[in-house]
Amino acid sequence: MEQKIHQGRNVKRFREMLGIKQESLTFDLGNEWNQKKISMLEQKDIIEDDILDQISHALKIPVEAFQNFDEEQAVNIISNTFSDFKDGASAINLHPIFNPLKEVLKLHEEKIALYERMLKEKDEMMARLEKSINK
């Protein structure tokens, strides 16, 4: 039996992970959107491609994430690879297959990129607020 991906639920998950309220998403999607329409959209199994494109652009998440994310598979991966080390196994890997320092530097670069994106989005939001105040 093939597991069906619930695209609306995925939109809701990613929106909530980003800390974005439905009302904020309606602002980014345009005048024809309202909170109730977002709520109904998040209940749909399959969302039209053009709407997914709009949401993808607004949330800055690839369309494929909404189409392919399967929470059950993610939970299975986590539960099958997690260990609390109560059985005496060591939590320290003495022979890592990656360079931890490179990974830390990569995370640092990602953090800097995120900060820059956040500053840019803040500036855009301030410009939108100023524009709406000056109307």
DSSP file with accessible surface (Angstrom, degrees, kcal/mol):
  #  RESIDUE AA STRUCTURE BP1 BP2  ACC     N-H-->O    O-->H-N    N-H-->O    O-->H-N    TCO  KAPPA ALPHA  PHI   PSI    X-CA   Y-CA   Z-CA
    1    1 A M              0   0  231      0, 0.0     2,-0.3     0, 0.0     0, 0.0   0.000 360.0 360.0 360.0 125.9    0.0    0.0    0.0
    2    2 A E        -     0   0  182      1,-0.1     2,-0.4     0, 0.0     0, 0.0  -0.606 360.0-126.6 -82.6 130.0    1.5    3.3   -1.1
    3    3 A Q        -     0   0   92     -2,-0.3     2,-0.4     1,-0.0    -1,-0.1  -0.632  24.0-137.7 -75.6 129.7    1.6    6.1    1.5
    4    4 A K        -     0   0  135     -2,-0.4     2,-0.5     1,-0.0    -1,-0.0  -0.732   9.9-130.2 -92.6 135.6    0.0    9.2    0.2
    5    5 A I        -     0   0   40     -2,-0.4     2,-1.0    62,-0.1    65,-0.1  -0.709  12.4-144.3 -84.6 128.0    1.7   12.6    0.9
    6    6 A H     >  -     0   0   24     -2,-0.5     4,-1.9    63,-0.2    40,-0.2  -0.802  15.7-172.5 -94.5  98.5   -0.7   15.1    2.3
    7    7 A Q  H  > S+     0   0   22     38,-2.7     4,-2.4    -2,-1.0    38,-0.2   0.880  80.7  53.9 -64.6 -38.8    0.5   18.4    0.7
    8    8 A G  H  > S+     0   0    0     36,-2.0     4,-2.3     1,-0.2    -1,-0.2   0.917 108.6  49.2 -62.3 -42.1   -1.8   20.7    2.7
    9    9 A R  H  > S+     0   0  123     35,-0.3     4,-2.7     1,-0.2    -1,-0.2   0.888 109.9  52.8 -64.3 -36.2   -0.5   19.2    6.0
   10   10 A N  H  X S+     0   0    2     -4,-1.9     4,-2.7     2,-0.2     5,-0.3   0.901 106.6  52.1 -66.6 -39.6    3.1   19.7    4.7
   11   11 A V  H  X S+     0   0    0     -4,-2.4     4,-2.6     1,-0.2    -2,-0.2   0.948 111.8  47.1 -58.6 -45.9    2.4   23.4    4.0
   12   12 A K  H  X S+     0   0   88     -4,-2.3     4,-2.8     1,-0.2     5,-0.2   0.925 111.4  51.0 -62.1 -44.9    1.1   23.8    7.5
   13   13 A R  H  X S+     0   0   45     -4,-2.7     4,-2.5     1,-0.2    -1,-0.2   0.935 114.2  42.5 -58.1 -50.9    4.1   21.9    9.0
   14   14 A F  H  X S+     0   0   33     -4,-2.7     4,-1.8     2,-0.2    -1,-0.2   0.907 113.6  52.2 -66.5 -39.0    6.7   24.1    7.1
   15   15 A R  H  <>S+     0   0   17     -4,-2.6     5,-2.5    -5,-0.3     4,-0.4   0.943 113.4  44.6 -60.0 -45.9    4.7   27.3    7.8
   16   16 A E  H ><5S+     0   0  106     -4,-2.8     3,-1.1     1,-0.2    -1,-0.2   0.873 109.0  55.7 -68.3 -37.9    4.7   26.5   11.6
   17   17 A M  H 3<5S+     0   0  126     -4,-2.5    -1,-0.2     1,-0.3    -2,-0.2   0.858 108.8  49.0 -62.0 -32.1    8.3   25.5   11.6
   18   18 A L  T 3<5S-     0   0   90     -4,-1.8    -1,-0.3    -5,-0.2    -2,-0.2   0.526 114.9-120.5 -83.1  -5.9    9.1   28.9   10.2
   19   19 A G  T < 5 +     0   0   67     -3,-1.1     2,-0.5    -4,-0.4    -3,-0.2   0.809  61.5 148.5  72.9  29.3    7.0   30.5   12.8
   20   20 A I      < -     0   0   41     -5,-2.5    -1,-0.2    -6,-0.2     2,-0.1  -0.854  39.6-139.6-102.9 128.3    4.7   32.1   10.2
   21   21 A K     >  -     0   0  141     -2,-0.5     4,-2.0     1,-0.1     3,-0.2  -0.439  24.3-113.5 -78.8 157.7    1.0   32.7   11.1
   22   22 A Q  H  > S+     0   0   25      1,-0.2     4,-2.2     2,-0.2     5,-0.2   0.893 117.8  55.8 -57.9 -40.3   -1.7   32.1    8.5
   23   23 A E  H  > S+     0   0  107      1,-0.2     4,-1.6     2,-0.2    -1,-0.2   0.879 106.2  50.4 -62.0 -38.4   -2.5   35.8    8.5
   24   24 A S  H  > S+     0   0   61     -3,-0.2     4,-1.7     1,-0.2    -1,-0.2   0.897 108.6  52.0 -66.7 -39.3    1.1   36.6    7.6
   25   25 A L  H  X S+     0   0    0     -4,-2.0     4,-1.9     1,-0.2    -2,-0.2   0.897 105.4  55.4 -64.9 -37.3    1.1   34.1    4.8
   26   26 A T  H  X S+     0   0   21     -4,-2.2     4,-1.5     1,-0.2     7,-0.3   0.897 104.5  54.3 -62.3 -37.6   -2.1   35.7    3.4
   27   27 A F  H  < S+     0   0  119     -4,-1.6    -1,-0.2     1,-0.2    -2,-0.2   0.914 110.8  45.3 -61.1 -42.4   -0.3   39.1    3.3
   28   28 A D  H  < S+     0   0   61     -4,-1.7    -1,-0.2     1,-0.2    -2,-0.2   0.789 111.9  52.5 -72.1 -28.1    2.6   37.5    1.2
   29   29 A L  H  < S-     0   0   17     -4,-1.9    -1,-0.2     1,-0.2     3,-0.2   0.692 112.6-111.7 -85.1 -21.4    0.2   35.7   -1.2
   30   30 A G    ><  -     0   0   26     -4,-1.5     3,-1.5    -3,-0.2    -1,-0.2  -0.514  38.0 -51.7 120.2 177.7   -1.9   38.7   -2.1
   31   31 A N  T 3  S+     0   0  169      1,-0.3    -1,-0.2    -2,-0.2    -4,-0.0   0.733 120.5  63.6 -65.6 -29.0   -5.3   40.3   -1.7
   32   32 A E  T 3  S+     0   0  113     -3,-0.2     2,-0.3    -6,-0.1    -1,-0.3   0.528  92.7  83.1 -77.2  -1.1   -7.4   37.3   -2.9
   33   33 A W    <   +     0   0   18     -3,-1.5     2,-0.3    -7,-0.3    -3,-0.1  -0.762  52.2 171.4-103.8 148.6   -6.2   35.3    0.1
   34   34 A N     >  -     0   0   87     -2,-0.3     4,-2.0     1,-0.1     5,-0.2  -0.909  48.0 -96.3-143.3 173.0   -7.5   35.3    3.6
   35   35 A Q  H  > S+     0   0   77     -2,-0.3     4,-2.5     1,-0.2     5,-0.2   0.889 121.7  52.8 -61.6 -39.1   -6.9   33.2    6.8
   36   36 A K  H  > S+     0   0  144      1,-0.2     4,-2.5     2,-0.2    -1,-0.2   0.906 107.5  51.6 -65.4 -38.6   -9.9   30.9    6.1
   37   37 A K  H  > S+     0   0   85      2,-0.2     4,-2.3     1,-0.2    -1,-0.2   0.900 110.5  48.9 -65.8 -38.5   -8.7   30.2    2.6
   38   38 A I  H  X S+     0   0    0     -4,-2.0     4,-2.4     2,-0.2    -2,-0.2   0.931 110.2  51.9 -64.7 -44.1   -5.2   29.2    4.0
   39   39 A S  H  < S+     0   0   35     -4,-2.5     4,-0.4     1,-0.2    -2,-0.2   0.923 111.7  45.9 -59.1 -44.0   -6.9   27.0    6.6
   40   40 A M  H >< S+     0   0  112     -4,-2.5     3,-1.1     1,-0.2     4,-0.5   0.897 110.5  54.1 -66.4 -38.5   -8.9   25.2    3.9
   41   41 A L  H >< S+     0   0    7     -4,-2.3     3,-1.5     1,-0.3    -2,-0.2   0.904 102.6  57.2 -61.8 -39.7   -5.8   24.9    1.7
   42   42 A E  T 3< S+     0   0   11     -4,-2.4    -1,-0.3     1,-0.3    -2,-0.2   0.611 103.2  55.5 -71.0  -8.8   -3.9   23.2    4.6
   43   43 A Q  T <  S+     0   0  135     -3,-1.1    -1,-0.3    -4,-0.4     2,-0.2   0.566  85.6 104.0 -96.7  -8.4   -6.6   20.5    4.8
   44   44 A K    <   -     0   0   74     -3,-1.5   -36,-2.0    -4,-0.5   -35,-0.3  -0.509  62.0-149.3 -79.8 139.0   -6.3   19.5    1.1
   45   45 A D  S    S+     0   0   75      1,-0.2   -38,-2.7    -2,-0.2     2,-0.4   0.923  88.3  25.8 -66.9 -46.8   -4.5   16.3    0.2
   46   46 A I  S    S-     0   0  104    -40,-0.2     2,-0.4   -39,-0.2    -1,-0.2  -0.977  73.1-158.2-125.3 133.5   -3.3   17.7   -3.2
   47   47 A I        -     0   0    1     -2,-0.4     5,-0.0    -3,-0.1    -6,-0.0  -0.891  31.2-101.1-112.9 139.9   -2.7   21.3   -4.0
   48   48 A E     >  -     0   0   89     -2,-0.4     4,-2.5     1,-0.1     3,-0.2  -0.226  31.0-120.0 -58.7 146.4   -2.7   22.7   -7.5
   49   49 A D  H  > S+     0   0  106      1,-0.2     4,-2.3     2,-0.2     5,-0.2   0.870 110.7  53.4 -59.3 -40.4    0.8   23.4   -8.9
   50   50 A D  H  > S+     0   0  102      2,-0.2     4,-1.8     1,-0.2    -1,-0.2   0.900 111.2  46.4 -66.6 -35.3    0.3   27.1   -9.4
   51   51 A I  H  > S+     0   0   30     -3,-0.2     4,-2.6     2,-0.2     5,-0.2   0.916 110.5  52.7 -71.2 -40.8   -0.8   27.6   -5.8
   52   52 A L  H  X S+     0   0    0     -4,-2.5     4,-2.9     1,-0.2    -2,-0.2   0.891 107.4  53.4 -60.3 -37.6    2.1   25.4   -4.6
   53   53 A D  H  X S+     0   0   94     -4,-2.3     4,-2.3     2,-0.2    -1,-0.2   0.919 109.1  48.1 -62.5 -42.9    4.4   27.7   -6.6
   54   54 A Q  H  X S+     0   0   75     -4,-1.8     4,-2.4     2,-0.2    -2,-0.2   0.931 114.8  44.7 -62.8 -45.6    3.0   30.8   -4.9
   55   55 A I  H  X S+     0   0    0     -4,-2.6     4,-2.9     2,-0.2     5,-0.3   0.903 111.0  54.4 -66.5 -39.7    3.4   29.3   -1.4
   56   56 A S  H  X>S+     0   0   20     -4,-2.9     5,-1.6    -5,-0.2     4,-1.3   0.922 111.0  45.6 -59.0 -43.7    6.9   28.0   -2.2
   57   57 A H  H  <5S+     0   0  156     -4,-2.3    -1,-0.2     2,-0.2    -2,-0.2   0.916 114.1  48.5 -66.3 -42.7    7.9   31.6   -3.2
   58   58 A A  H  <5S+     0   0   14     -4,-2.4    -2,-0.2     1,-0.2    -1,-0.2   0.900 121.4  34.3 -65.9 -41.8    6.2   33.1   -0.1
   59   59 A L  H  <5S-     0   0    9     -4,-2.9    -1,-0.2     2,-0.2    -2,-0.2   0.533 102.9-128.7 -90.3  -9.5    7.8   30.6    2.3
   60   60 A K  T  <5 +     0   0  119     -4,-1.3    -3,-0.2    -5,-0.3    -4,-0.1   0.915  66.1 129.1  59.3  45.2   11.1   30.3    0.4
   61   61 A I      < -     0   0   22     -5,-1.6    -1,-0.2    -6,-0.2    -2,-0.2  -0.991  65.7-103.2-128.1 137.2   10.8   26.5    0.4
   62   62 A P    >>  -     0   0   80      0, 0.0     3,-1.3     0, 0.0     4,-0.8  -0.274  23.9-125.1 -61.2 144.5   11.1   24.3   -2.7
   63   63 A V  H >> S+     0   0   17      1,-0.3     4,-1.8     2,-0.2     3,-0.7   0.870 109.3  65.7 -55.3 -37.0    7.8   22.9   -4.1
   64   64 A E  H 3> S+     0   0  111      1,-0.3     4,-2.3     2,-0.2     5,-0.3   0.796  91.7  62.2 -59.8 -29.4    9.3   19.4   -3.9
   65   65 A A  H <> S+     0   0   27     -3,-1.3     4,-1.7     1,-0.2    -1,-0.3   0.922 107.1  43.4 -63.1 -42.0    9.3   19.7   -0.1
   66   66 A F  H << S+     0   0    0     -4,-0.8    -2,-0.2    -3,-0.7   -56,-0.2   0.854 118.5  45.6 -70.2 -32.6    5.5   20.1    0.0
   67   67 A Q  H  < S+     0   0   51     -4,-1.8    -2,-0.2     1,-0.1    -1,-0.2   0.768 125.0  26.5 -82.2 -26.0    5.1   17.3   -2.5
   68   68 A N  H  < S+     0   0  105     -4,-2.3     2,-0.2    -5,-0.2    -3,-0.2   0.590  81.0 115.8-118.3 -15.0    7.5   14.7   -1.1
   69   69 A F     <  -     0   0   64     -4,-1.7     2,-0.5    -5,-0.3   -63,-0.2  -0.433  39.0-173.9 -66.8 126.8    7.9   15.2    2.7
   70   70 A D     >  -     0   0   20     -2,-0.2     4,-2.0     1,-0.1     3,-0.2  -0.943  13.6-163.2-124.5 108.8    6.6   12.2    4.6
   71   71 A E  H  > S+     0   0   95     -2,-0.5     4,-2.7     1,-0.2     5,-0.2   0.878  89.5  57.2 -60.5 -38.3    6.5   12.6    8.3
   72   72 A E  H  > S+     0   0  109      1,-0.2     4,-2.4     2,-0.2    -1,-0.2   0.922 107.6  47.4 -62.2 -41.5    6.2    8.8    9.0
   73   73 A Q  H  > S+     0   0  118     -3,-0.2     4,-2.4     2,-0.2    -1,-0.2   0.912 111.3  51.4 -65.8 -39.7    9.4    8.1    7.0
   74   74 A A  H  X S+     0   0   31     -4,-2.0     4,-2.4     1,-0.2    -2,-0.2   0.930 110.8  48.0 -62.8 -43.0   11.2   10.9    8.9
   75   75 A V  H  X S+     0   0   78     -4,-2.7     4,-3.1     1,-0.2     5,-0.2   0.912 110.5  52.3 -64.3 -40.8   10.1    9.4   12.2
   76   76 A N  H  X S+     0   0   75     -4,-2.4     4,-2.2    -5,-0.2    -1,-0.2   0.917 109.5  49.0 -61.0 -43.3   11.2    5.9   11.1
   77   77 A I  H  X S+     0   0  110     -4,-2.4     4,-1.0     2,-0.2    -2,-0.2   0.945 114.6  45.0 -62.3 -46.2   14.6    7.2   10.2
   78   78 A I  H >X S+     0   0  109     -4,-2.4     4,-1.4     1,-0.2     3,-0.7   0.947 114.7  47.2 -63.7 -46.5   15.0    9.0   13.5
   79   79 A S  H 3< S+     0   0   68     -4,-3.1    -1,-0.2     1,-0.2    -2,-0.2   0.834 113.0  49.3 -68.6 -28.6   13.7    6.1   15.6
   80   80 A N  H 3< S+     0   0  133     -4,-2.2    -1,-0.2    -5,-0.2    -2,-0.2   0.633 118.4  38.3 -84.3 -13.3   15.9    3.5   13.8
   81   81 A T  H << S+     0   0  110     -4,-1.0     2,-0.3    -3,-0.7    -2,-0.2   0.497  93.6  98.4-114.0  -5.1   19.1    5.6   14.1
   82   82 A F     <  +     0   0  151     -4,-1.4     2,-0.4    -5,-0.1    -4,-0.0  -0.628  45.3 178.6 -86.8 140.5   18.7    7.0   17.6
   83   83 A S        -     0   0   45     -2,-0.3    -3,-0.0     1,-0.1    -2,-0.0  -0.999  27.1-157.8-139.2 136.5   20.4    5.4   20.6
   84   84 A D        -     0   0   88     -2,-0.4     7,-0.1     0, 0.0    -1,-0.1   0.425  38.9-130.5 -90.6   0.0   20.4    6.4   24.2
   85   85 A F    >   +     0   0   94      1,-0.1     3,-0.9     5,-0.1     6,-0.1   0.723  66.3 132.8  62.0  24.3   23.6    4.5   24.8
   86   86 A K  T 3   +     0   0  176      1,-0.2    -1,-0.1     2,-0.1    -3,-0.0   0.686  59.6  70.7 -76.0 -16.7   22.2    2.7   27.9
   87   87 A D  T 3  S-     0   0  126      1,-0.1    -1,-0.2     2,-0.0     3,-0.1   0.321 123.1 -97.1 -84.4  10.5   23.5   -0.6   26.6
   88   88 A G  S <  S+     0   0   70     -3,-0.9    -2,-0.1     1,-0.3     2,-0.1   0.397  77.6 143.0  94.1  -5.2   27.1    0.4   27.2
   89   89 A A        -     0   0   49      1,-0.1    -1,-0.3     2,-0.0     2,-0.3  -0.413  55.3-110.3 -68.7 146.2   27.9    1.5   23.7
   90   90 A S        -     0   0   85      1,-0.1    -1,-0.1     2,-0.1    -5,-0.1  -0.555  13.0-151.7 -79.7 140.6   30.1    4.6   23.5
   91   91 A A  S    S+     0   0   71     -2,-0.3     2,-0.5    -6,-0.1    -1,-0.1   0.474  75.8  87.1 -86.8  -2.2   28.6    7.8   22.3
   92   92 A I        -     0   0  120      2,-0.0     2,-0.8     3,-0.0    -2,-0.1  -0.870  67.8-150.7-104.9 126.2   32.0    8.9   20.9
   93   93 A N        -     0   0  103     -2,-0.5    -2,-0.0     1,-0.1     0, 0.0  -0.838   9.1-172.0 -94.9 112.0   32.9    7.9   17.4
   94   94 A L  S    S+     0   0  138     -2,-0.8    -1,-0.1     1,-0.3    -2,-0.0   0.636  82.2  42.9 -79.8 -12.8   36.7    7.6   17.3
   95   95 A H  S    S-     0   0  157     -3,-0.1    -1,-0.3     2,-0.0    -3,-0.0  -0.566  78.5-174.2-131.3  69.2   36.8    7.1   13.5
   96   96 A P        -     0   0   58      0, 0.0    -2,-0.0     0, 0.0     0, 0.0  -0.316  24.3-142.2 -66.2 148.7   34.3    9.6   12.0
   97   97 A I  S    S+     0   0  167      2,-0.0     2,-0.3     0, 0.0    -2,-0.0   0.349  84.7  48.8 -92.0   6.5   33.7    9.4    8.3
   98   98 A F  S    S-     0   0  110      0, 0.0     3,-0.1     0, 0.0     0, 0.0  -0.907  92.7-103.3-136.9 164.7   33.6   13.1    8.0
   99   99 A N     >  -     0   0   77     -2,-0.3     4,-1.9     1,-0.2     3,-0.3  -0.813  25.7-158.4 -92.1 109.5   35.7   16.0    9.2
  100  100 A P  H  > S+     0   0   66      0, 0.0     4,-2.3     0, 0.0     5,-0.2   0.866  90.8  56.4 -57.6 -35.8   33.9   17.6   12.2
  101  101 A L  H  > S+     0   0  114      1,-0.2     4,-2.5     2,-0.2     5,-0.2   0.920 106.2  49.8 -64.1 -41.6   35.7   20.9   11.8
  102  102 A K  H  > S+     0   0  139     -3,-0.3     4,-2.5     1,-0.2    -1,-0.2   0.896 109.9  51.8 -62.9 -37.7   34.5   21.2    8.2
  103  103 A E  H  X S+     0   0   76     -4,-1.9     4,-2.5     2,-0.2    -2,-0.2   0.909 109.3  49.3 -66.4 -40.0   31.0   20.5    9.3
  104  104 A V  H  X S+     0   0   89     -4,-2.3     4,-2.4     2,-0.2    -2,-0.2   0.925 112.1  48.3 -64.5 -43.3   31.2   23.2   12.0
  105  105 A L  H  X S+     0   0   93     -4,-2.5     4,-2.5     2,-0.2    -2,-0.2   0.908 110.6  51.7 -63.4 -39.4   32.5   25.7    9.4
  106  106 A K  H  X S+     0   0  104     -4,-2.5     4,-2.4     2,-0.2    -2,-0.2   0.931 110.2  48.4 -62.7 -44.1   29.7   24.7    7.1
  107  107 A L  H  X S+     0   0  106     -4,-2.5     4,-2.4     1,-0.2    -1,-0.2   0.895 109.9  52.7 -62.7 -38.8   27.1   25.3    9.8
  108  108 A H  H  X S+     0   0   94     -4,-2.4     4,-2.4     2,-0.2    -2,-0.2   0.927 109.5  48.2 -62.8 -44.3   28.7   28.7   10.6
  109  109 A E  H  X S+     0   0  134     -4,-2.5     4,-2.5     1,-0.2    -2,-0.2   0.901 111.3  50.6 -63.1 -39.9   28.5   29.7    6.9
  110  110 A E  H  X S+     0   0  100     -4,-2.4     4,-2.4     2,-0.2    -1,-0.2   0.895 109.3  51.7 -64.1 -38.2   24.8   28.6    6.8
  111  111 A K  H  X S+     0   0   93     -4,-2.4     4,-2.7     2,-0.2    -2,-0.2   0.926 109.7  48.6 -64.7 -43.4   24.2   30.6   10.0
  112  112 A I  H  X S+     0   0   66     -4,-2.4     4,-2.5     1,-0.2    -2,-0.2   0.930 111.6  49.8 -62.1 -44.1   25.7   33.7    8.4
  113  113 A A  H  X S+     0   0   40     -4,-2.5     4,-2.4     1,-0.2    -1,-0.2   0.905 110.6  50.6 -61.9 -39.7   23.7   33.2    5.3
  114  114 A L  H  X S+     0   0   74     -4,-2.4     4,-2.8     2,-0.2    -2,-0.2   0.931 109.4  49.9 -63.9 -45.0   20.5   32.9    7.4
  115  115 A Y  H  X S+     0   0  123     -4,-2.7     4,-2.6     1,-0.2    -2,-0.2   0.917 110.8  50.1 -59.3 -42.9   21.3   36.1    9.3
  116  116 A E  H  X S+     0   0  126     -4,-2.5     4,-2.3     2,-0.2    -1,-0.2   0.921 111.7  48.0 -63.7 -41.2   21.8   37.9    6.0
  117  117 A R  H  X S+     0   0  130     -4,-2.4     4,-2.8     1,-0.2    -2,-0.2   0.910 111.3  51.1 -63.7 -41.4   18.5   36.6    4.7
  118  118 A M  H  X S+     0   0   99     -4,-2.8     4,-2.5     2,-0.2    -2,-0.2   0.910 110.2  48.7 -64.2 -40.9   16.8   37.6    7.9
  119  119 A L  H  X S+     0   0  100     -4,-2.6     4,-2.5     2,-0.2    -1,-0.2   0.916 111.9  49.3 -64.1 -41.2   18.2   41.1    7.7
  120  120 A K  H  X S+     0   0  132     -4,-2.3     4,-2.4     2,-0.2    -2,-0.2   0.928 112.0  47.9 -63.1 -44.6   17.1   41.4    4.1
  121  121 A E  H  X S+     0   0   76     -4,-2.8     4,-2.6     2,-0.2    -2,-0.2   0.887 109.9  53.2 -64.7 -36.3   13.6   40.2    5.0
  122  122 A K  H  X S+     0   0  113     -4,-2.5     4,-2.8     2,-0.2    -2,-0.2   0.939 109.5  48.3 -62.9 -44.6   13.5   42.6    7.9
  123  123 A D  H  X S+     0   0   92     -4,-2.5     4,-2.3     1,-0.2    -2,-0.2   0.909 112.1  49.2 -62.1 -40.9   14.4   45.5    5.5
  124  124 A E  H  X S+     0   0   76     -4,-2.4     4,-2.4     2,-0.2    -1,-0.2   0.914 111.7  48.9 -64.4 -41.2   11.7   44.3    3.1
  125  125 A M  H  X S+     0   0   82     -4,-2.6     4,-2.7     2,-0.2    -2,-0.2   0.915 110.4  50.8 -65.4 -41.7    9.1   44.1    5.9
  126  126 A M  H  X S+     0   0   87     -4,-2.8     4,-2.8     1,-0.2    -1,-0.2   0.916 109.9  50.5 -62.0 -41.2   10.0   47.6    7.1
  127  127 A A  H  X S+     0   0   55     -4,-2.3     4,-2.5     1,-0.2    -2,-0.2   0.916 111.2  48.6 -63.0 -41.6    9.6   49.0    3.5
  128  128 A R  H  X S+     0   0   80     -4,-2.4     4,-2.5     2,-0.2    -2,-0.2   0.909 112.2  48.8 -64.5 -41.4    6.2   47.3    3.3
  129  129 A L  H  X S+     0   0   84     -4,-2.7     4,-2.3     2,-0.2    -2,-0.2   0.927 111.9  48.3 -64.4 -44.1    5.2   48.8    6.6
  130  130 A E  H  X S+     0   0  110     -4,-2.8     4,-2.3     1,-0.2    -2,-0.2   0.908 111.9  50.5 -61.8 -40.6    6.4   52.2    5.7
  131  131 A K  H  < S+     0   0  146     -4,-2.5     4,-0.4    -5,-0.2    -2,-0.2   0.916 111.7  46.9 -63.6 -42.6    4.5   51.9    2.4
  132  132 A S  H >< S+     0   0   65     -4,-2.5     3,-0.6     1,-0.2    -1,-0.2   0.849 112.6  50.1 -70.7 -31.1    1.3   50.9    4.1
  133  133 A I  H 3< S+     0   0  129     -4,-2.3    -2,-0.2     1,-0.2    -1,-0.2   0.895 108.7  52.3 -71.3 -37.3    1.6   53.7    6.7
  134  134 A N  T 3<        0   0  131     -4,-2.3    -1,-0.2    -5,-0.2    -2,-0.2   0.491 360.0 360.0 -80.0  -2.0    2.2   56.3    4.0
  135  135 A K    <         0   0  200     -3,-0.6    -3,-0.1    -4,-0.4    -4,-0.0  -0.213 360.0 360.0 -69.1 360.0   -0.9   55.3    2.0
